[in-house]
């Protein structure tokens, strides 16, 4: 089981404004490859823009304080943002969290088609995502 930093998700009430900032001030480019496909049928994820420095993606998402209610899970990654890691074995990582006594919310692929996602909190309440690309 490996983990690699994949993206940083920032939430905002104005996605276009935040996207312009990361484009114009930091010079990040529009991400074109390896993007998640947002599942719009479930109305879980609102507006989103993608930027990159060439290695790490930035997901600039519309703030939604009700996302956990919509998914029936305990962790809301769209209220204050999160950092995300990609793994090659999500089941092994879930077993690792269970062994450590760390609860997690299993979003499956409710929000992103083709990704299985879990979310959990660090000791200070920051949200962490770990996902695996579905085969």
C-alpha positions in Angstrom: 0.0 0.0 0.0 1.5 3.3 -1.1 0.3 6.9 -0.5 1.1 9.9 -2.7 -0.1 13.4 -2.3 -2.6 13.9 -5.1 -4.5 17.2 -4.6 -5.4 20.0 -2.2 -9.1 20.9 -2.1 -10.0 24.5 -1.2 -13.6 25.5 -0.8 -15.1 28.8 -1.6 -18.4 30.6 -2.2 -16.9 32.0 -5.5 -15.1 29.4 -7.5 -14.4 31.7 -10.5 -12.8 34.3 -8.2 -10.6 31.7 -6.5 -9.7 30.1 -9.9 -8.6 33.6 -11.2 -6.4 34.1 -8.2 -4.6 30.7 -8.6 -4.2 31.4 -12.3 -3.2 35.0 -12.3 -1.3 35.4 -9.0 0.4 32.0 -8.7 0.5 31.1 -12.4 -1.0 27.7 -12.0 -2.2 26.1 -15.3 -5.5 24.5 -16.1 -5.3 20.8 -15.3 -6.2 18.8 -18.4 -5.2 15.2 -17.5 -6.2 12.8 -14.8 -9.1 14.8 -13.6 -12.0 13.3 -11.6 -15.3 13.0 -13.3 -17.9 14.6 -11.0 -21.1 12.6 -10.8 -23.7 15.4 -11.3 -26.7 13.0 -11.0 -26.4 13.0 -7.2 -26.1 16.8 -6.7 -23.3 16.3 -4.2 -20.6 18.4 -5.7 -21.3 22.0 -7.0 -19.1 24.1 -9.2 -15.4 23.1 -9.3 -12.3 24.3 -11.1 -9.0 22.5 -11.5 -5.4 24.0 -11.5 -2.0 22.4 -11.2 1.7 23.2 -10.7 2.5 20.3 -12.9 2.7 17.8 -10.1 -0.1 18.4 -7.6 -3.7 19.3 -8.5 -5.7 22.0 -6.9 -9.5 21.3 -6.7 -11.3 24.6 -6.1 -14.8 23.6 -5.1 -18.0 25.3 -4.2 -18.5 25.3 -0.4 -21.3 23.0 0.8 -21.9 22.7 4.5 -24.6 20.0 3.8 -22.4 17.6 1.8 -22.2 15.0 4.6 -26.0 15.0 5.0 -26.4 14.5 1.3 -24.1 11.4 1.4 -25.3 10.1 4.7 -21.7 10.1 6.1 -20.0 11.7 9.1 -17.2 13.7 7.4 -17.8 16.7 5.1 -14.9 17.4 2.8 -16.7 20.4 1.2 -17.2 22.6 4.3 -13.6 23.6 4.9 -11.6 21.7 2.3 -9.2 18.8 2.6 -5.9 17.3 1.4 -6.0 14.2 -0.6 -3.7 11.2 -1.1 -4.0 8.5 -3.8 -3.4 4.9 -2.8 -3.0 1.7 -4.7 -4.9 -0.4 -2.1 -7.8 1.4 -0.4 -8.9 -1.8 1.4 -5.5 -2.2 3.0 -5.5 1.5 4.1 -9.0 1.2 5.6 -7.7 -1.9 7.6 -4.8 0.2 8.7 -7.1 3.0 10.0 -9.3 0.4 11.7 -6.2 -1.1 13.4 -5.2 2.4 14.6 -8.8 3.1 15.8 -9.4 6.0 13.4 -13.0 6.3 12.2 -13.5 7.2 8.6 -16.4 8.0 6.3 -16.6 5.8 3.2 -18.0 7.8 0.3 -17.4 5.0 -2.2 -17.8 6.6 -5.6 -20.8 8.8 -4.7 -19.1 12.1 -5.7 -16.5 11.1 -8.2 -17.1 8.4 -10.9 -14.2 6.0 -11.0 -12.7 6.9 -7.6 -13.4 5.2 -4.3 -12.9 7.7 -1.6 -12.7 7.7 2.2 -12.5 10.8 4.4 -11.3 11.1 8.0 -10.0 13.7 10.5 -6.5 14.3 11.8 -6.1 15.1 15.5 -6.8 18.8 14.9 -9.9 18.3 12.8 -8.4 18.7 9.3 -10.1 16.5 6.7 -8.0 14.0 4.8 -9.1 12.1 1.8 -7.6 8.8 0.6 -8.8 7.5 -2.7 -8.1 4.7 -5.2 -8.8 4.8 -8.9 -11.4 2.1 -9.6 -10.4 -0.5 -12.2 
